[in-house]
Amino acid sequence: YKMHLATDETGFVLAATVTAGNASDLEGAPALVEQARVQGLRPRRLVADKAYDASGLRQDLVRQGIRPYIPQRTQRQRLPKQGFTYDKRRRQWICPEGHRSIGQSPHQRGGWLVYFSERACRGCPRAGRCLSRSQTRKVLYWHPGTEANRPRGLKRALRVRKVIERTFGEAKQWHGLGRSRYRGRERTAIQVLLTCLVLNAKKMACRFKDARGHRKGPRLPERAAA
């Protein structure tokens, strides 16, 4: 099974859900946002890892007034890293050698397959590195929504996201959440929820202790107090 958590910037668990182990991480994201809203919370920003990088999820978050801070998947970073640029006016991709794409066709997963000229690729000095053995011309996969809804400040947001990794580590190391104690997703969800209650109770106790000490101020030695 997979445990999906949503926490604040301090690691306090706000929502939790459990999905099957072979399910995509994207299946757990809408449930987490909905749980937070049912509790009366109104998140303005959401930070997640690259497993949640999907244009549909980002669009849904923006419609709800939430800014998504999600890094791109590795395969989607290849085009700019390889030197390919996009001409918005002509709607063409340009390779590092200056050749322009000549056409595109829709892909079953959404997005487009972009084609370059066989003649241009055949005489290109980068052909040996750019093309595979079975290719006679360059073919790119491109999704128009890849760059949409990506606000600035991603690096800073990802530093905040490390808090949830510590929450996962604490649950596994100190509370036995590294493995399911029961069979079935519903029973595993109960284990997850009870563990999250314990994690939050510990954090609440620490916060109350810090708040109480802050109100009273530092304790003075008995002689000084006298």
GROMACS elastic network, one bead per residue, 0.5 to 0.9 nm:
[ bonds ]
;  ai    aj funct       b0    kb
    1    18     6  0.67409   500
    1    19     6  0.58388   500
    1    22     6  0.77274   500
    1    23     6  0.86337   500
    1   179     6  0.89444   500
    1   180     6  0.80180   500
    1   185     6  0.72095   500
    1   188     6  0.80123   500
    2    17     6  0.83873   500
    2    18     6  0.55712   500
    2    19     6  0.52505   500
    2    20     6  0.59661   500
    2    21     6  0.51870   500
    2    22     6  0.83427   500
    2    23     6  0.80670   500
    2    25     6  0.82187   500
    2    28     6  0.89549   500
    3    16     6  0.72162   500
    3    17     6  0.60626   500
    3    19     6  0.67346   500
    3    20     6  0.89312   500
    3    21     6  0.89228   500
    3    28     6  0.85193   500
    3   189     6  0.82278   500
    3   192     6  0.74104   500
    4    15     6  0.82383   500
    4    16     6  0.56218   500
    4    17     6  0.52814   500
    4    18     6  0.60941   500
    4    19     6  0.78539   500
    4    25     6  0.79679   500
    4    28     6  0.61690   500
    4    29     6  0.76780   500
    4    32     6  0.76774   500
    5    13     6  0.68195   500
    5    14     6  0.75613   500
    5    15     6  0.57743   500
    5    17     6  0.67095   500
    5    18     6  0.88787   500
    5    28     6  0.87311   500
    5    29     6  0.88740   500
    5    32     6  0.71326   500
    5   164     6  0.78229   500
    5   168     6  0.86166   500
    6    11     6  0.86201   500
    6    12     6  0.84410   500
    6    13     6  0.59373   500
    6    14     6  0.54856   500
    6    15     6  0.50872   500
    6    16     6  0.64158   500
    6    29     6  0.88088   500
    6    32     6  0.63579   500
    6    33     6  0.81264   500
    6    36     6  0.84510   500
    6    46     6  0.89613   500
    6   164     6  0.77596   500
    7    10     6  0.74280   500
    7    11     6  0.52032   500
    7    12     6  0.51536   500
    7    14     6  0.50739   500
    7    15     6  0.70234   500
    7    16     6  0.89640   500
    7   163     6  0.82140   500
    7   164     6  0.65497   500
    7   167     6  0.86437   500
    8    11     6  0.54625   500
    8    12     6  0.55414   500
    8    13     6  0.68235   500
    8    14     6  0.69343   500
    8   163     6  0.84220   500
    8   164     6  0.84055   500
    9    12     6  0.75643   500
    9   160     6  0.62028   500
    9   161     6  0.74762   500
    9   163     6  0.66002   500
    9   164     6  0.82243   500
   10    13     6  0.89669   500
   10   160     6  0.86780   500
   10   163     6  0.65577   500
   10   164     6  0.84854   500
   11    14     6  0.88612   500
   11   163     6  0.54995   500
   11   164     6  0.57900   500
   11   165     6  0.88630   500
   11   166     6  0.77418   500
   11   167     6  0.61112   500
   11   200     6  0.86065   500
   11   203     6  0.84802   500
   12   164     6  0.88094   500
   12   167     6  0.83783   500
   12   196     6  0.88467   500
   12   199     6  0.77164   500
   12   200     6  0.58526   500
   12   203     6  0.70034   500
   12   204     6  0.86260   500
   13    16     6  0.74539   500
   13   164     6  0.87620   500
   13   167     6  0.84284   500
   13   196     6  0.65540   500
   13   197     6  0.82731   500
   13   199     6  0.77547   500
   13   200     6  0.64435   500
   14    32     6  0.83108   500
   14    35     6  0.80379   500
   14    36     6  0.63799   500
   14    39     6  0.87538   500
   14    41     6  0.88407   500
   15    31     6  0.84505   500
   15    32     6  0.54503   500
   15    33     6  0.77986   500
   15    34     6  0.87832   500
   15    35     6  0.58663   500
   15    36     6  0.60926   500
   15   196     6  0.89448   500
   16    28     6  0.88149   500
   16    31     6  0.83075   500
   16    32     6  0.62888   500
   16    35     6  0.80132   500
   16   189     6  0.85406   500
   16   192     6  0.76469   500
   16   193     6  0.69238   500
   16   196     6  0.79430   500
   17    28     6  0.66626   500
   17    29     6  0.89742   500
   17    31     6  0.71293   500
   17    32     6  0.68882   500
   17   189     6  0.67817   500
   17   192     6  0.79808   500
   17   193     6  0.81825   500
   18    21     6  0.89908   500
   18    28     6  0.73802   500
   18   185     6  0.69582   500
   18   186     6  0.82051   500
   18   188     6  0.75619   500
   18   189     6  0.56554   500
   18   192     6  0.78506   500
   19    22     6  0.83346   500
   19    23     6  0.65405   500
   19    24     6  0.86061   500
   19    25     6  0.84601   500
   19    27     6  0.76731   500
   19    28     6  0.68340   500
   19   185     6  0.71755   500
   19   189     6  0.87076   500
   20    23     6  0.52927   500
   20    24     6  0.85816   500
   20   185     6  0.72444   500
   21    24     6  0.82992   500
   23    26     6  0.82822   500
   23    27     6  0.70557   500
   23    28     6  0.88928   500
   24    27     6  0.57583   500
   24    28     6  0.79231   500
   24    51     6  0.82908   500
   24    52     6  0.88816   500
   25    28     6  0.58097   500
   25    29     6  0.71538   500
   25    51     6  0.63068   500
   25    52     6  0.64347   500
   26    29     6  0.54460   500
   26    30     6  0.77479   500
   26    51     6  0.73662   500
   26    52     6  0.55599   500
   26    53     6  0.83451   500
   26    54     6  0.80292   500
   26    57     6  0.77871   500
   27    30     6  0.68510   500
   27    31     6  0.77856   500
   28    31     6  0.55776   500
   28    32     6  0.65116   500
   29    32     6  0.52915   500
   29    33     6  0.65402   500
   29    34     6  0.87913   500
   29    52     6  0.78212   500
   29    57     6  0.81797   500
   30    33     6  0.52642   500
   30    34     6  0.61625   500
   30    35     6  0.86318   500
   30    57     6  0.81267   500
   30    60     6  0.88929   500
   30    61     6  0.89402   500
   31    34     6  0.50759   500
   31    35     6  0.60909   500
   31    36     6  0.86550   500
   32    35     6  0.51780   500
   32    36     6  0.63593   500
   32    37     6  0.88124   500
   33    36     6  0.52124   500
   33    37     6  0.63919   500
   33    38     6  0.87912   500
   33    43     6  0.82329   500
   33    61     6  0.87740   500
   34    37     6  0.51144   500
   34    38     6  0.61795   500
   34    39     6  0.87308   500
   35    38     6  0.51316   500
   35    39     6  0.64246   500
   35    40     6  0.89123   500
   35    41     6  0.87446   500
   36    39     6  0.52944   500
   36    40     6  0.66872   500
   36    41     6  0.53033   500
   36    42     6  0.72519   500
   36    43     6  0.77560   500
   37    40     6  0.50696   500
   37    41     6  0.50027   500
   37    42     6  0.60867   500
   37    43     6  0.80670   500
   38    41     6  0.72799   500
   39    42     6  0.89954   500
   42    65     6  0.88875   500
   42    66     6  0.86365   500
   43    46     6  0.72526   500
   43    65     6  0.82447   500
   43    66     6  0.64246   500
   43    67     6  0.88755   500
   44    64     6  0.89094   500
   44    65     6  0.64482   500
   44    67     6  0.61639   500
   44    68     6  0.88961   500
   45    61     6  0.89852   500
   45    65     6  0.84630   500
   45    66     6  0.50803   500
   45    68     6  0.60471   500
   45    69     6  0.73553   500
   46    61     6  0.84253   500
   46    66     6  0.66573   500
   46    67     6  0.61302   500
   46    68     6  0.50443   500
   46    69     6  0.59933   500
   46    70     6  0.81478   500
   46   157     6  0.88413   500
   47    67     6  0.85124   500
   47    68     6  0.61844   500
   47    70     6  0.60025   500
   47   154     6  0.85559   500
   47   157     6  0.64103   500
   47   158     6  0.68423   500
   47   160     6  0.80433   500
   47   161     6  0.62180   500
   48    51     6  0.78146   500
   48    52     6  0.63995   500
   48    53     6  0.83172   500
   48    68     6  0.79007   500
   48    69     6  0.65105   500
   48    70     6  0.52639   500
   48    71     6  0.77901   500
   48   158     6  0.78055   500
   48   161     6  0.69503   500
   49    52     6  0.60612   500
   49    53     6  0.75144   500
   49    69     6  0.84956   500
   49    70     6  0.57822   500
   49    71     6  0.62997   500
   49    72     6  0.86350   500
   49   158     6  0.80150   500
   49   161     6  0.81434   500
   50    53     6  0.51018   500
   50    54     6  0.88340   500
   50    70     6  0.59685   500
   50    71     6  0.50726   500
   50    72     6  0.56963   500
   50    73     6  0.54008   500
   50    74     6  0.83813   500
   51    54     6  0.83623   500
   51    70     6  0.86202   500
   51    71     6  0.87308   500
   51    72     6  0.87405   500
   51    73     6  0.73207   500
   52    57     6  0.76587   500
   52    58     6  0.88675   500
   52    70     6  0.68986   500
   52    71     6  0.85220   500
   52    72     6  0.89930   500
   52    73     6  0.89172   500
   53    56     6  0.89006   500
   53    57     6  0.76070   500
   53    58     6  0.77435   500
   53    70     6  0.59895   500
   53    71     6  0.67206   500
   53    72     6  0.60432   500
   53    73     6  0.65702   500
   53   146     6  0.85593   500
   54    57     6  0.54225   500
   54    58     6  0.63903   500
   54    59     6  0.87214   500
   54    70     6  0.89148   500
   54    72     6  0.88418   500
   54   145     6  0.83860   500
   54   146     6  0.77231   500
   55    58     6  0.51380   500
   55    59     6  0.60859   500
   55    60     6  0.85701   500
   55   143     6  0.88445   500
   55   144     6  0.89326   500
   55   145     6  0.54238   500
   55   146     6  0.63027   500
   55   147     6  0.85269   500
   55   148     6  0.73045   500
   55   149     6  0.80905   500
   56    59     6  0.51942   500
   56    60     6  0.61758   500
   56    61     6  0.86754   500
   56   145     6  0.84228   500
   57    60     6  0.50840   500
   57    61     6  0.61970   500
   57    62     6  0.86556   500
   57    68     6  0.87351   500
   58    61     6  0.51415   500
   58    62     6  0.62206   500
   58    63     6  0.86925   500
   58    66     6  0.88066   500
   58    67     6  0.80956   500
   58    68     6  0.60194   500
   58    69     6  0.88492   500
   58    70     6  0.84852   500
   58   148     6  0.81536   500
   58   149     6  0.63581   500
   58   150     6  0.83187   500
   59    62     6  0.51347   500
   59    63     6  0.62573   500
   59    64     6  0.87707   500
   59    68     6  0.88638   500
   59   148     6  0.83347   500
   59   149     6  0.70039   500
   60    63     6  0.51808   500
   60    64     6  0.65058   500
   60    65     6  0.89356   500
   60    66     6  0.86716   500
   61    64     6  0.51219   500
   61    65     6  0.64324   500
   61    66     6  0.50635   500
   61    67     6  0.67063   500
   61    68     6  0.66603   500
   62    66     6  0.51030   500
   62    67     6  0.59511   500
   62    68     6  0.73128   500
   62   149     6  0.74299   500
   63    66     6  0.73836   500
   64    67     6  0.89163   500
   67   149     6  0.78093   500
   67   150     6  0.81370   500
   67   151     6  0.71929   500
   68   149     6  0.71690   500
   68   150     6  0.68203   500
   68   151     6  0.73660   500
   69   149     6  0.87990   500
   69   150     6  0.66529   500
   69   151     6  0.68455   500
   69   152     6  0.83080   500
   69   153     6  0.80027   500
   69   154     6  0.57719   500
   69   157     6  0.67068   500
   69   158     6  0.78239   500
   70   150     6  0.75468   500
   70   154     6  0.73348   500
   70   157     6  0.89105   500
   70   158     6  0.83284   500
   71   150     6  0.86108   500
   71   154     6  0.72978   500
   71   155     6  0.89460   500
   71   158     6  0.85259   500
   72    75     6  0.82684   500
   72    76     6  0.63085   500
   72    77     6  0.66718   500
   72   146     6  0.78949   500
   72   147     6  0.87522   500
   73    76     6  0.53756   500
   73    77     6  0.67036   500
   74    77     6  0.53179   500
   74    78     6  0.70021   500
   75    78     6  0.55951   500
   75    79     6  0.84224   500
   76    79     6  0.69460   500
   76    80     6  0.87833   500
   76   141     6  0.86224   500
   76   142     6  0.81019   500
   76   143     6  0.87997   500
   76   146     6  0.76195   500
   77    80     6  0.61953   500
   77    81     6  0.63459   500
   77    82     6  0.86856   500
   78    81     6  0.51076   500
   78    82     6  0.58259   500
   78    83     6  0.85418   500
   78    84     6  0.85822   500
   79    82     6  0.52619   500
   79    83     6  0.64123   500
   79    84     6  0.51670   500
   79    85     6  0.74389   500
   79   140     6  0.81959   500
   79   142     6  0.87306   500
   80    83     6  0.51142   500
   80    84     6  0.52825   500
   80    85     6  0.64646   500
   81    84     6  0.74539   500
   82    95     6  0.83960   500
   82    96     6  0.74992   500
   82   130     6  0.89774   500
   83    94     6  0.85179   500
   83    95     6  0.65475   500
   83    96     6  0.51125   500
   83    97     6  0.89320   500
   84    93     6  0.66874   500
   84    94     6  0.55679   500
   84    96     6  0.57882   500
   85    92     6  0.86040   500
   85    93     6  0.57383   500
   85    94     6  0.52518   500
   85    95     6  0.67561   500
   85    96     6  0.80226   500
   86    90     6  0.88347   500
   86    91     6  0.71100   500
   86    92     6  0.59265   500
   86    94     6  0.61329   500
   86    95     6  0.89852   500
   87    90     6  0.56490   500
   87    91     6  0.54177   500
   87    92     6  0.52288   500
   87    93     6  0.60851   500
   87    94     6  0.72930   500
   88    92     6  0.69719   500
   88    93     6  0.87288   500
   89    92     6  0.80680   500
   90    93     6  0.88517   500
   92   100     6  0.62720   500
   92   101     6  0.55993   500
   92   102     6  0.76203   500
   92   103     6  0.81889   500
   92   114     6  0.86349   500
   93    99     6  0.82975   500
   93   100     6  0.57002   500
   93   101     6  0.53749   500
   93   102     6  0.87898   500
   93   114     6  0.78478   500
   93   116     6  0.87808   500
   94    97     6  0.78590   500
   94    98     6  0.56800   500
   94    99     6  0.55395   500
   94   101     6  0.64816   500
   95    98     6  0.53213   500
   95    99     6  0.54375   500
   95   100     6  0.65446   500
   95   101     6  0.80945   500
   95   116     6  0.89029   500
   96    99     6  0.75480   500
   96   126     6  0.88879   500
   97   124     6  0.76451   500
   97   125     6  0.85712   500
   97   126     6  0.81430   500
   99   116     6  0.77033   500
   99   117     6  0.82774   500
   99   120     6  0.69890   500
   99   121     6  0.85486   500
  100   116     6  0.67158   500
  100   117     6  0.81397   500
  101   104     6  0.80670   500
  101   114     6  0.66606   500
  101   115     6  0.55959   500
  101   117     6  0.69261   500
  101   138     6  0.89223   500
  102   114     6  0.78342   500
  102   115     6  0.59737   500
  102   116     6  0.54130   500
  102   117     6  0.63260   500
  103   113     6  0.84333   500
  103   114     6  0.59726   500
  103   115     6  0.53546   500
  103   116     6  0.71570   500
  103   117     6  0.89009   500
  104   112     6  0.61452   500
  104   113     6  0.53016   500
  104   115     6  0.58029   500
  104   116     6  0.89948   500
  105   111     6  0.86420   500
  105   112     6  0.54845   500
  105   113     6  0.52594   500
  105   114     6  0.67680   500
  105   115     6  0.84031   500
  106   109     6  0.86261   500
  106   110     6  0.68061   500
  106   111     6  0.60719   500
  106   113     6  0.62491   500
  106   114     6  0.89716   500
  107   110     6  0.51697   500
  107   111     6  0.55757   500
  107   112     6  0.50805   500
  107   113     6  0.61680   500
  107   141     6  0.81206   500
  108   111     6  0.78989   500
  108   112     6  0.86694   500
  109   112     6  0.88383   500
  110   142     6  0.89076   500
  110   143     6  0.68695   500
  111   141     6  0.72329   500
  111   142     6  0.56020   500
  111   144     6  0.63805   500
  111   145     6  0.81060   500
  112   140     6  0.80581   500
  112   141     6  0.57850   500
  112   142     6  0.51981   500
  112   143     6  0.61018   500
  112   144     6  0.82365   500
  113   139     6  0.64901   500
  113   140     6  0.55339   500
  113   142     6  0.63147   500
  113   143     6  0.88159   500
  114   138     6  0.82038   500
  114   139     6  0.54866   500
  114   141     6  0.62293   500
  114   142     6  0.70378   500
  115   118     6  0.89311   500
  115   137     6  0.73603   500
  115   138     6  0.61467   500
  115   140     6  0.66571   500
  116   119     6  0.88047   500
  116   120     6  0.75411   500
  116   121     6  0.73401   500
  116   137     6  0.60370   500
  116   138     6  0.54594   500
  116   139     6  0.65380   500
  116   140     6  0.86589   500
  117   120     6  0.52643   500
  117   121     6  0.62791   500
  117   122     6  0.85609   500
  117   137     6  0.62974   500
  117   138     6  0.77304   500
  118   121     6  0.51269   500
  118   122     6  0.58877   500
  118   123     6  0.87557   500
  118   136     6  0.60341   500
  118   138     6  0.78433   500
  119   122     6  0.51812   500
  119   123     6  0.66343   500
  119   124     6  0.87016   500
  119   136     6  0.89593   500
  119   137     6  0.80693   500
  120   123     6  0.56983   500
  120   124     6  0.61760   500
  120   137     6  0.80646   500
  121   125     6  0.84359   500
  121   126     6  0.82216   500
  121   127     6  0.61905   500
  121   131     6  0.84438   500
  121   136     6  0.72494   500
  121   137     6  0.54130   500
  121   138     6  0.68937   500
  122   125     6  0.85841   500
  122   127     6  0.68521   500
  122   136     6  0.70950   500
  122   137     6  0.72582   500
  123   126     6  0.87709   500
  123   127     6  0.75987   500
  124   127     6  0.53836   500
  124   128     6  0.86482   500
  125   128     6  0.73886   500
  125   129     6  0.87604   500
  126   129     6  0.54902   500
  126   130     6  0.57284   500
  126   131     6  0.81392   500
  127   130     6  0.50156   500
  127   131     6  0.54468   500
  127   132     6  0.85585   500
  127   137     6  0.85337   500
  127   138     6  0.87035   500
  128   131     6  0.59902   500
  128   132     6  0.76545   500
  128   133     6  0.85702   500
  129   132     6  0.77054   500
  130   138     6  0.73672   500
  131   134     6  0.79286   500
  131   135     6  0.57845   500
  131   136     6  0.73328   500
  131   137     6  0.69441   500
  131   138     6  0.62308   500
  131   139     6  0.87718   500
  132   135     6  0.53073   500
  132   136     6  0.82746   500
  132   138     6  0.88404   500
  133   136     6  0.81040   500
  135   138     6  0.70036   500
  135   139     6  0.83533   500
  142   145     6  0.89137   500
  142   146     6  0.80038   500
  143   146     6  0.55673   500
  143   147     6  0.85811   500
  144   147     6  0.70591   500
  144   148     6  0.76542   500
  145   148     6  0.50232   500
  145   149     6  0.81690   500
  146   149     6  0.85252   500
  146   150     6  0.87674   500
  147   150     6  0.63200   500
  148   151     6  0.88259   500
  150   154     6  0.82802   500
  151   154     6  0.72125   500
  152   155     6  0.85293   500
  153   156     6  0.54527   500
  153   157     6  0.62475   500
  153   158     6  0.87704   500
  154   157     6  0.50346   500
  154   158     6  0.61266   500
  154   159     6  0.87689   500
  155   158     6  0.51766   500
  155   159     6  0.65397   500
  156   159     6  0.53054   500
  156   160     6  0.68334   500
  157   160     6  0.51991   500
  157   161     6  0.64378   500
  158   162     6  0.68054   500
  159   162     6  0.56702   500
  159   163     6  0.81274   500
  160   163     6  0.60773   500
  160   164     6  0.84310   500
  161   164     6  0.59093   500
  161   165     6  0.74213   500
  162   165     6  0.52418   500
  162   166     6  0.66952   500
  162   167     6  0.89375   500
  163   166     6  0.52523   500
  163   167     6  0.64795   500
  163   168     6  0.89288   500
  164   168     6  0.62938   500
  164   169     6  0.85879   500
  165   168     6  0.50707   500
  165   169     6  0.61916   500
  165   170     6  0.86307   500
  166   170     6  0.60779   500
  166   171     6  0.85614   500
  167   170     6  0.51580   500
  167   171     6  0.62086   500
  167   172     6  0.86644   500
  167   199     6  0.82006   500
  168   171     6  0.52046   500
  168   172     6  0.62444   500
  168   173     6  0.85609   500
  168   177     6  0.85611   500
  169   172     6  0.52236   500
  169   173     6  0.58909   500
  169   174     6  0.82014   500
  169   178     6  0.89688   500
  170   173     6  0.52804   500
  170   174     6  0.56450   500
  170   175     6  0.71320   500
  170   177     6  0.88739   500
  170   199     6  0.83148   500
  171   174     6  0.58155   500
  171   175     6  0.50170   500
  171   176     6  0.66674   500
  171   177     6  0.55284   500
  171   178     6  0.76666   500
  171   195     6  0.69628   500
  171   196     6  0.79111   500
  171   199     6  0.75221   500
  172   175     6  0.57197   500
  172   176     6  0.51844   500
  172   179     6  0.80761   500
  173   176     6  0.62782   500
  173   177     6  0.74530   500
  173   178     6  0.73162   500
  174   177     6  0.81214   500
  175   178     6  0.82845   500
  175   195     6  0.68517   500
  175   198     6  0.87632   500
  175   199     6  0.88947   500
  176   179     6  0.67398   500
  176   180     6  0.84085   500
  176   181     6  0.87078   500
  176   195     6  0.87348   500
  177   180     6  0.67202   500
  177   181     6  0.84667   500
  177   191     6  0.79922   500
  177   192     6  0.73579   500
  177   195     6  0.76417   500
  180   183     6  0.73794   500
  180   187     6  0.87798   500
  180   188     6  0.59985   500
  180   191     6  0.76820   500
  180   192     6  0.89007   500
  181   187     6  0.85280   500
  181   188     6  0.71796   500
  181   191     6  0.76705   500
  182   185     6  0.85377   500
  182   187     6  0.60355   500
  182   188     6  0.60384   500
  182   191     6  0.82736   500
  183   186     6  0.83917   500
  183   187     6  0.65824   500
  183   188     6  0.69448   500
  184   187     6  0.55775   500
  184   188     6  0.62482   500
  184   189     6  0.86647   500
  185   189     6  0.59933   500
  185   190     6  0.86875   500
  186   189     6  0.50468   500
  186   190     6  0.65035   500
  186   191     6  0.89299   500
  187   190     6  0.50643   500
  187   191     6  0.65120   500
  187   192     6  0.87820   500
  188   191     6  0.50427   500
  188   192     6  0.62932   500
  188   193     6  0.86991   500
  189   193     6  0.61170   500
  189   194     6  0.85703   500
  190   193     6  0.51273   500
  190   194     6  0.61207   500
  190   195     6  0.84992   500
  191   194     6  0.52779   500
  191   195     6  0.61566   500
  191   196     6  0.86392   500
  192   195     6  0.51339   500
  192   196     6  0.61845   500
  192   197     6  0.86831   500
  193   196     6  0.50410   500
  193   197     6  0.62250   500
  193   198     6  0.87653   500
  194   197     6  0.50348   500
  194   198     6  0.64257   500
  194   199     6  0.87606   500
  195   198     6  0.51433   500
  195   199     6  0.62804   500
  195   200     6  0.87002   500
  196   200     6  0.61167   500
  196   201     6  0.84517   500
  197   200     6  0.51878   500
  197   201     6  0.60351   500
  197   202     6  0.86610   500
  198   201     6  0.50082   500
  198   202     6  0.62561   500
  198   203     6  0.86928   500
  199   202     6  0.53229   500
  199   203     6  0.64168   500
  199   204     6  0.87279   500
  200   203     6  0.50279   500
  200   204     6  0.60096   500
  200   205     6  0.85375   500
  201   204     6  0.50464   500
  201   205     6  0.61519   500
  201   206     6  0.86624   500
  202   205     6  0.51957   500
  202   206     6  0.63616   500
  202   207     6  0.87146   500
  203   206     6  0.51346   500
  203   207     6  0.61734   500
  203   208     6  0.86637   500
  204   207     6  0.50157   500
  204   208     6  0.61000   500
  204   209     6  0.84575   500
  205   208     6  0.52347   500
  205   209     6  0.61251   500
  205   210     6  0.86216   500
  206   209     6  0.50835   500
  206   210     6  0.61504   500
  206   211     6  0.85437   500
  207   210     6  0.50743   500
  207   211     6  0.59858   500
  207   212     6  0.84577   500
  208   211     6  0.50080   500
  208   212     6  0.59815   500
  208   213     6  0.84717   500
  209   212     6  0.52031   500
  209   213     6  0.61838   500
  209   214     6  0.85385   500
  210   213     6  0.51661   500
  210   214     6  0.60594   500
  210   215     6  0.87448   500
  211   214     6  0.50031   500
  211   215     6  0.63022   500
  211   216     6  0.88199   500
  212   215     6  0.52675   500
  212   216     6  0.64089   500
  212   217     6  0.84762   500
  213   216     6  0.53503   500
  213   217     6  0.58557   500
  213   218     6  0.71281   500
  213   219     6  0.88258   500
  214   217     6  0.51729   500
  214   218     6  0.76564   500
  216   219     6  0.79384   500
  220   223     6  0.82532   500
  220   224     6  0.64205   500
  220   225     6  0.61083   500
  221   224     6  0.53455   500
  221   225     6  0.61880   500
  221   226     6  0.87025   500
  222   225     6  0.50323   500
  222   226     6  0.61631   500
  223   226     6  0.52060   500
